[in-house]
């Protein structure tokens, strides 16, 4: 099923992350930057949260359609489809992070490196089994691989979500509300009573698995699918434009909301996603060829952008050109080029196989 506008929204999420990291890398390399501006500082994580809510919405809606059309959900086929979408590029990025980029001098990052110690190989093993968020939250920052923490979080969500979906077939909404409440309660409990397990800080790890953000997206998808009255009341232009305006203001002003930052922004994002996906009067708002193209390659944009940024910094420095304003547009163009090549020659051949498991 195709939802209008969501490709464009994917690109917006990716662009927020790219903008955040472009300023962060300027700071790392000692260039003039805007990283400490609240808007720039918070949009990195919130761009990822937008991805999470979007994933929860889409995955849940597709599971609901499969259940309606087939009478049941094939967990095996779901896993295979996710593997075909995520694994090829993910493993290429991890391989290059450990065995290619460290040997290319221009990609050196100040004060961060792989030394091929035993700990580095332990971290590599955790990357291989899709625990990059455990590495980042507890052990090390791995150059050109640490941003995959969010991919690990999504894979962990994909692992349990269809199982919960099937187990709570008749009580899906209760299950989703339960996931949200339990996650928030666990987070607050661990803040008050820190816990460690074999040296792992549980709170740090849990914070990198924001399954409740995805569950919020899933709950909104379920209510929309069932044509719940709550949804029909918020699925209108006034609510959409008001929510979008408020969200933009919050982002621009860098509103953090303390312990409830991700929950509040997830709710705002879910209202925007719902309207963009199902409000017929908004069906063409982000439906432009360029946005559809950029949204289609958004996974690559997210995965490749840090290399493009560092390479651009090297080139600009080599020619003694100020990084302040040139970095982002040049790095973005390079990221789009790399992502297009990646999509065409690596991702797309695997995506074609998904039809066999639909």
C-alpha positions as CSV (number, residue, x, y, z in Angstrom):
1,X,0.0,0.0,0.0
2,X,1.3,3.5,-0.9
3,X,0.8,6.4,1.4
4,X,1.1,9.8,-0.2
5,X,3.6,12.4,1.2
6,X,5.5,9.9,3.4
7,X,8.5,9.7,1.0
8,X,8.8,13.5,1.4
9,X,8.6,13.2,5.1
10,X,11.3,10.5,5.1
11,X,13.6,13.0,3.4
12,X,12.8,15.7,5.9
13,X,13.8,13.3,8.7
14,X,17.0,12.4,7.0
15,X,17.8,16.1,6.3
16,X,17.4,17.0,10.0
17,X,20.0,14.4,10.9
18,X,22.4,15.5,8.1
19,X,22.1,19.2,9.2
20,X,22.8,18.2,12.8
21,X,25.8,16.1,11.9
22,X,27.3,18.7,9.5
23,X,27.5,21.2,12.4
24,X,28.7,18.5,14.7
25,X,31.6,17.5,12.4
26,X,32.5,21.2,12.0
27,X,32.9,21.4,15.8
28,X,34.9,18.1,15.9
29,X,37.3,19.5,13.2
30,X,37.6,22.8,14.9
31,X,35.7,24.9,12.4
32,X,33.3,27.7,13.1
33,X,29.9,26.0,13.7
34,X,26.3,26.4,14.9
35,X,26.2,23.1,16.8
36,X,25.4,24.7,20.2
37,X,22.3,26.4,18.8
38,X,19.4,24.6,20.5
39,X,17.6,23.9,17.2
40,X,20.7,22.3,15.7
41,X,21.5,20.4,18.8
42,X,18.1,18.7,19.2
43,X,17.1,18.0,15.6
44,X,19.6,15.1,15.2
45,X,17.8,12.8,17.7
46,X,14.4,14.2,16.8
47,X,15.0,13.4,13.1
48,X,15.6,9.8,14.2
49,X,12.5,9.9,16.4
50,X,10.5,11.0,13.3
51,X,11.9,8.0,11.5
52,X,10.9,5.8,14.4
53,X,7.3,7.0,14.6
54,X,7.0,6.8,10.8
55,X,8.3,3.2,10.9
56,X,5.8,2.2,13.7
57,X,2.9,3.7,11.7
58,X,3.8,2.1,8.4
59,X,4.8,-1.3,9.7
60,X,1.7,-1.6,11.8
61,X,-0.6,-0.4,9.0
62,X,0.9,-3.0,6.6
63,X,0.5,-5.8,9.2
64,X,-3.2,-4.8,9.7
65,X,-3.8,-4.9,5.9
66,X,-2.1,-8.3,5.7
67,X,-4.2,-9.7,8.6
68,X,-7.4,-8.3,7.0
69,X,-6.6,-9.7,3.5
70,X,-5.1,-13.0,4.5
71,X,-6.7,-13.7,7.8
72,X,-3.3,-13.9,9.5
73,X,0.2,-12.4,9.6
74,X,3.3,-14.4,8.4
75,X,6.0,-13.5,10.8
76,X,8.6,-15.4,8.7
77,X,7.7,-13.3,5.6
78,X,7.8,-10.1,7.6
79,X,11.3,-10.9,8.9
80,X,12.5,-11.8,5.4
81,X,11.1,-8.5,4.0
82,X,12.9,-6.5,6.7
83,X,16.1,-8.4,6.2
84,X,16.1,-7.7,2.4
85,X,15.5,-4.0,3.1
86,X,17.9,-3.4,5.9
87,X,20.7,-5.9,5.9
88,X,22.6,-5.4,2.6
89,X,23.5,-1.7,3.2
90,X,23.8,-2.1,6.9
91,X,26.5,-4.8,6.7
92,X,28.3,-3.0,3.9
93,X,28.5,0.1,6.1
94,X,29.8,-1.9,9.1
95,X,32.4,-3.7,6.9
96,X,33.7,-0.5,5.5
97,X,33.7,1.2,8.9
98,X,36.0,-1.5,10.3
99,X,38.1,-2.6,7.3
100,X,38.1,0.2,4.7
101,X,37.7,3.8,6.1
102,X,40.4,3.3,8.9
103,X,43.0,2.9,6.1
104,X,42.0,6.0,4.2
105,X,43.7,9.0,5.8
106,X,41.3,11.7,4.6
107,X,38.5,10.0,6.7
108,X,40.4,10.2,10.0
109,X,38.3,11.7,12.7
110,X,40.1,13.5,15.5
111,X,40.5,11.5,18.8
112,X,38.4,8.6,17.5
113,X,39.8,5.5,15.8
114,X,39.7,1.7,15.6
115,X,42.9,0.1,17.0
116,X,41.8,-3.5,16.3
117,X,42.0,-4.4,20.0
118,X,40.0,-7.2,21.5
119,X,37.4,-4.6,22.6
120,X,37.1,-3.4,19.0
121,X,36.3,-7.0,17.8
122,X,33.9,-7.4,20.6
123,X,32.1,-4.3,19.4
124,X,32.2,-5.6,15.9
125,X,30.5,-8.8,17.0
126,X,27.7,-6.7,18.6
127,X,27.3,-4.8,15.3
128,X,27.0,-8.1,13.5
129,X,24.2,-9.3,15.7
130,X,22.4,-5.9,15.4
131,X,23.3,-4.4,18.8
132,X,25.0,-1.2,17.6
133,X,23.0,0.8,20.1
134,X,24.5,-1.3,22.9
135,X,28.0,-0.4,21.6
136,X,27.2,3.3,21.4
137,X,25.4,3.5,24.8
138,X,27.9,1.6,26.8
139,X,31.2,0.9,25.1
140,X,32.6,3.0,22.3
141,X,32.0,5.5,19.5
142,X,33.0,3.6,16.3
143,X,33.8,6.0,13.4
144,X,31.3,5.8,10.6
145,X,29.3,3.1,12.3
146,X,27.9,4.7,15.5
147,X,25.0,6.3,13.7
148,X,23.7,2.8,12.9
149,X,22.5,2.7,16.6
150,X,19.0,3.7,15.3
151,X,19.1,0.9,12.7
152,X,19.7,-1.6,15.5
153,X,16.8,-0.1,17.5
154,X,14.5,-0.5,14.5
155,X,15.6,-4.1,14.0
156,X,14.9,-4.9,17.6
157,X,11.5,-3.3,17.2
158,X,10.9,-5.4,14.0
159,X,12.0,-8.5,15.9
160,X,9.3,-8.3,18.6
161,X,6.5,-6.2,17.0
162,X,4.9,-8.9,14.7
163,X,5.1,-11.4,17.6
164,X,3.2,-9.0,19.9
165,X,0.9,-8.2,17.1
166,X,-0.1,-11.9,16.7
167,X,-0.1,-12.7,20.4
168,X,-2.4,-9.8,21.2
169,X,-4.5,-10.1,18.0
170,X,-7.7,-9.2,19.8
171,X,-6.2,-6.6,22.1
172,X,-3.8,-4.7,19.9
173,X,-4.5,-1.3,21.2
174,X,-4.2,-2.4,24.8
175,X,-0.9,-4.0,23.9
176,X,0.4,-0.9,22.3
177,X,-0.7,1.3,25.2
178,X,0.9,-1.2,27.5
179,X,4.2,-1.0,25.6
180,X,4.2,2.8,25.9
181,X,3.3,2.9,29.6
182,X,5.8,0.1,30.5
183,X,8.7,1.7,28.6
184,X,8.1,5.1,30.3
185,X,7.7,3.6,33.7
186,X,10.9,1.5,33.3
187,X,12.8,4.6,32.1
188,X,11.8,6.6,35.2
189,X,12.5,3.7,37.5
190,X,16.0,3.3,36.1
191,X,16.6,7.0,36.5
192,X,15.9,6.7,40.2
193,X,17.4,3.3,40.8
194,X,20.3,2.8,38.4
195,X,20.9,-0.8,37.3
196,X,23.8,-2.5,35.8
197,X,23.9,-6.0,34.2
198,X,27.4,-7.5,33.5
199,X,28.8,-4.0,33.4
200,X,26.0,-2.7,31.1
201,X,24.2,0.5,32.1
202,X,20.6,-0.6,31.5
203,X,19.2,3.0,31.4
204,X,21.7,4.0,28.7
205,X,20.9,1.0,26.7
206,X,17.1,1.3,27.1
207,X,17.3,5.0,26.1
208,X,18.6,3.8,22.7
209,X,15.6,1.5,22.1
210,X,12.7,4.0,22.1
211,X,10.2,1.3,21.2
212,X,7.4,3.5,22.7
213,X,8.0,6.1,19.9
214,X,7.3,3.3,17.4
215,X,4.4,2.0,19.4
216,X,2.8,5.5,19.3
217,X,3.1,5.4,15.6
218,X,1.6,1.9,15.6
219,X,-1.3,2.9,17.9
220,X,-2.2,5.8,15.6
221,X,-2.0,3.5,12.6
222,X,-4.4,1.0,14.3
223,X,-6.9,3.7,15.3
224,X,-6.8,5.1,11.8
225,X,-7.3,1.6,10.3
226,X,-10.3,1.0,12.5
227,X,-11.6,4.5,11.6
228,X,-11.7,5.4,15.3
229,X,-13.6,8.5,16.2
230,X,-10.6,10.0,17.9
231,X,-8.7,9.8,14.6
232,X,-11.5,11.3,12.5
233,X,-11.5,14.3,14.9
234,X,-7.8,15.0,14.4
235,X,-7.6,14.1,10.7
236,X,-8.4,17.5,9.3
237,X,-6.6,20.5,7.9
238,X,-6.9,22.7,10.9
239,X,-5.4,20.2,13.2
240,X,-2.7,19.3,10.7
241,X,-1.5,22.9,10.0
242,X,-1.8,23.8,13.7
243,X,0.2,20.8,14.8
244,X,2.8,21.4,12.1
245,X,3.2,25.0,13.0
246,X,3.5,24.2,16.7
247,X,6.1,21.5,16.0
248,X,8.2,23.8,13.8
249,X,8.1,26.5,16.5
250,X,9.1,24.0,19.2
251,X,12.0,22.7,17.0
252,X,13.3,26.2,16.0
253,X,13.2,27.3,19.6
254,X,14.9,24.1,20.7
255,X,12.2,23.1,23.2
256,X,13.5,20.1,25.1
257,X,10.6,19.1,27.4
258,X,13.0,17.3,29.7
259,X,12.2,13.7,30.4
260,X,9.2,13.8,28.1
261,X,10.9,15.1,25.0
262,X,10.6,12.1,22.8
263,X,7.0,11.3,23.9
264,X,5.7,14.8,23.2
265,X,7.5,15.0,19.8
266,X,6.3,11.5,18.9
267,X,2.7,12.5,19.5
268,X,3.1,15.7,17.4
269,X,4.9,13.7,14.6
270,X,2.2,11.0,14.6
271,X,-0.6,13.6,14.1
272,X,1.4,15.1,11.2
273,X,2.0,11.6,9.7
274,X,-1.6,10.6,10.1
275,X,-2.8,13.6,8.2
276,X,-0.2,13.5,5.5
277,X,-0.9,9.8,4.9
278,X,-4.7,9.7,5.1
279,X,-6.2,13.2,4.7
280,X,-7.3,13.3,1.1
281,X,-7.2,17.1,0.9
282,X,-3.5,17.0,1.7
283,X,-2.7,14.1,-0.6
284,X,-0.4,16.1,-2.9
285,X,1.3,18.4,-0.3
286,X,4.6,16.6,-0.5
287,X,4.0,14.7,-3.7
288,X,6.8,16.0,-5.8
289,X,9.1,13.9,-8.0
290,X,12.2,15.2,-6.3
291,X,10.9,14.6,-2.8
292,X,9.7,11.1,-3.8
293,X,13.2,10.4,-5.2
294,X,14.9,11.7,-2.1
295,X,12.5,9.8,0.2
296,X,13.1,6.6,-1.7
297,X,16.8,6.8,-1.1
298,X,16.5,8.2,2.5
299,X,17.9,5.0,4.1
300,X,21.1,5.6,2.0
301,X,21.1,9.3,2.9
302,X,21.1,8.4,6.6
303,X,23.8,5.7,6.2
304,X,26.2,7.6,3.9
305,X,26.0,11.2,5.0
306,X,28.8,11.2,7.6
307,X,31.4,10.0,5.0
308,X,30.2,12.7,2.6
309,X,30.5,15.4,5.3
310,X,34.1,14.4,6.3
311,X,35.2,14.1,2.7
312,X,33.8,17.6,2.0
313,X,35.6,19.0,5.0
314,X,38.8,17.6,3.7
315,X,38.3,19.0,0.2
316,X,37.3,22.5,1.5
317,X,40.2,22.5,3.9
318,X,42.6,21.4,1.1
319,X,41.6,24.4,-1.0
320,X,41.4,26.7,2.0
321,X,37.7,27.4,1.6
322,X,35.6,28.4,4.5
323,X,33.4,25.6,5.8
324,X,30.8,27.7,7.4
325,X,28.3,27.8,4.6
326,X,29.7,25.6,1.8
327,X,29.8,22.4,3.8
328,X,26.1,21.5,4.0
329,X,25.1,22.0,0.3
330,X,28.2,20.2,-1.1
331,X,28.0,17.3,1.4
332,X,24.3,17.0,0.7
333,X,24.8,16.7,-3.1
334,X,27.6,14.1,-2.5
335,X,25.3,12.2,-0.1
336,X,22.5,12.1,-2.6
337,X,24.9,10.8,-5.3
338,X,26.2,8.1,-3.1
339,X,22.7,7.1,-1.9
340,X,21.4,7.0,-5.5
341,X,24.3,4.6,-6.5
342,X,23.7,2.6,-3.4
343,X,20.0,2.3,-4.0
344,X,20.3,1.4,-7.7
345,X,23.1,-1.2,-7.4
346,X,22.8,-2.6,-3.9
347,X,19.4,-2.0,-2.3
348,X,17.1,-2.2,-5.3
349,X,18.1,-5.8,-6.4
350,X,17.3,-7.0,-2.9
351,X,14.1,-5.0,-2.8
352,X,12.8,-6.8,-5.9
353,X,13.0,-10.0,-4.0
354,X,10.5,-8.7,-1.4
355,X,7.6,-9.4,-3.7
356,X,8.1,-13.1,-3.2
357,X,7.4,-12.7,0.5
358,X,4.5,-10.2,0.4
